């Protein structure tokens, strides 16, 4: 695969080229077998990420997964400078994948939090009563949330931040963890991958009932959580999803 051609076609699909260059690229695809081959590769990759594996909805790996991790120790508590009692659970999202169902990379990654249509996006998962399910329109106050993200080749994003805000403006940090009020962390480094990537922990915050908006910022370089809370971060590749926290 010719990297420069592929990258330009990715930028075309993202609307990141000038109108003149877009016309030139479309002409190249129409007239050149080499360009058509690159376009076909890109189309195949995007299509594969959008397909639900046949029979996936009928697969239930939860019993085996949670039996396997039943004796796993808890991850250390995360201390929050905003709220007490933030608990980081040993969420075995990776074990769920290993348990026999490729539940990452489905259409929900796009529908719940997609950026630009193809290259970046995130999905939220709920850990409740020993079961992992996709985040729906509502959640309980005591649910733990885990996340997966997509950062396909061609994306310039190299750092990720996932946080939530309620209607009062309070921040709840998931990635990065904010353990020490005196040492605000920066964004989590990420690479590119042809498949979605799960983050290792689910996190439980003490939430208040009402709307909660979860944000994922895909950044070219890390920034501090303080910059985000101050509203000074420009993140064109940002995605969000709003959920109602039940009393």
N, C-alpha and C positions, 0 to 999 in steps of 0.2 A: 504494500500500500504506500502511495506517495503522500507523505505527511502533509506537505504544503497544500496539495489539492484537497485532501480530506478536511484539513482545518478550515480552508476557505469555504467548503460546502457546509461545514458545521456553522460557520459564521453567517452564511447565507440563510440557513434554516432558522437562525436566531435573530435575523434582522439586523445584524451587526456590520453590514457592508453598505456602501453608498448605492444609490439607485443605479448609477452608471455601472458600477462593478457588479451589481446583481444581474443586470442585463447581460453583461459579458459572461458571467458564470453560467447563466441559463443557456446562452448560445453555445458555450463550450460543452455543456452536457448534451445538448441536442446534436452537436456535430462531431464530437470526439468520443471514440470507444473507450479511451482511457478515463475520461471524465465521467462517462456513464457508468463505468465499473466502480469508480469511487462513490458515486451517488447511490448505486445499488448496495454497496457495502454499508453506507450510512443508513439507508432505508431499512436494511435487514436488521441492523443493530437496534434501531429505534423500535421496530416492530416486535422484535424478540422481547424487549423490555416491557412492552405494553400487553403482552399476551398472558392470560391466566392459564397455567398448566392444566390440561384436561383432568377432570376428576378431583381437582384440588379441594373444592368446597366439601367433598365427602371425606377428606382425610382429617382424622382427629389424632394428633400426636400428643395431646396434653397429658394424658395419664402416664405414658411412658416417660415423657420428659420430666414431669414433676416427681415421678417415682425415682428417677435417676438423680435428681438434685435435692431430694427431700432432706438429706443430712448435710447439705452444703452450708458453710458458715455465712453469716451476714457480713456484708461489707461494712467498713467503719461508718459511724454516723457522720453526716456532713453538718457542720455548724453553719448556720446562716446568719449574716449580719442583719437580715431583715426580719426573720421569724425564727423562733426556737423550734427544736424538734424535727429538723429536716433529716429524713432517714434515707440513706442510700442502701437499697436492697441488692442482694446478689441476684440480679435478673438474668437468667441464663438464656438470653435471646440467641446467642450462638448455639446453645444446646438445642433450642427449638429447631433451628436450621438442621443441625445434625440429626435430629430425631426423625427425619424422613419427609419433610415437606418444605419446598422452597417457597416460603410464604413472603419473602422479600421480592421486590421487583414487579409487583402486580400493578394494575391500573390505579389502585388506591394511592400509590405513591404520588401519582400525578394529581388525582382529584383532591387529595387532602392538602398537598403542598408542593406544587410544581412551579418551577421558575423557567420562563422562556420556552416552555413546551417540551424540551428534550434533555438538556444537559444536567440540570440540578433539581433536586426536590427532596422532600422528607416525608416520613410517615410516622405517626405516633401510635404506640401500642399500650394497652392497659394491662397491668399485672394486678389481678384481683382474685382473692380466694384460691391461690395456687393455679390460676389459669391465665393464659395470654390471649388477648383478643385485640382486634383493631379498635382504635378510639372512634367512638360514634359521636352523635350530637350531644350526648350527656355523659357525665362521669360522676363517681362518688367522691366525697371529700377525702376519703382515705385511700383512693386508688393510687398506685404507683405508676408512673409513666416511663416507658422506654421508647427509643427512637431508632430509626434507620434513615439513611440518607443516600442520595444518588449524586455522583459527581463524575460524569462521563468524560472520556477523552475528548479534548477540545475545549474543556472548561478551564478557565484561568483561576478558579477558586482554589485556595490552598489552606483555608482556615474556616472553621465553623463555630457558630455560637447558637445555642438553643435556650430560650428563656420564655417566660410567660408573664403577662400582666393582667391584673383584674381591673374592674371598673374604677377602683380607687387609685390606680396608678402604681400599685405595689409590684415590685419585680420578684420573680421566683426563678432562680438560675438552675438549669439542668446541666448544660455543658457550656463553659467549664464549671466545675464545682467551685463554690466560693466558701472555703473553709475558714479562712482567717480574715476578719474584717480589716486588719491592718495590711494585708497583702492581696490586693485585688488581682485576680488572674487575667490572663489574656485568652484569646480564642484557641480552640483546639485545632492543631494542625491536621490536615487531611490531604490525601492524594487523590488521584483519579483512578477509576475502576470501571470495567465494563459491566459490573453488576452492582446492585445496591449493597451497602455496608451497614451492619448493625452496630450500634454503640453498646458498650458492655454492661452498663448498669441501668436499672430502672430506679427512679427517684420519687420519693413521696414527700410532698410539702403539706403544710397545714394551710389549706385553702379555705376561703370563705365562699358561701353559696353565691351563685350568680355567674354571669358571663366571664370566661377566662380565654384570653387570646394567646396562643402559643406561636412564637416566632422562631424562624430559622434564618440566620444570616450566613450567606456564603461569601467569603471575603478573599481578596487577592493576598492580603497580609494580615497577621493577627493585630487586633486592637484590644484595649482593656475593657473590662466590664464597666468601668467608670465612664468611658467614652460613650458606651451604649446608653447607660442610664442618663447621661447628660444630653442625649439626643444629638450628638455631634458626628455620628457615624453615618456616612453615605453608603448604603448597601443596595446597589441596583438589583442584585440577585438575592432578594429577600422573599420569603414565603411565610404564610401564616394560616392558622386555622383556629376558629373560635368554637368553644365547647361550653355547655352550661353545666356548672358544678351544682349538684343537687344538695339540698340541706341534709 
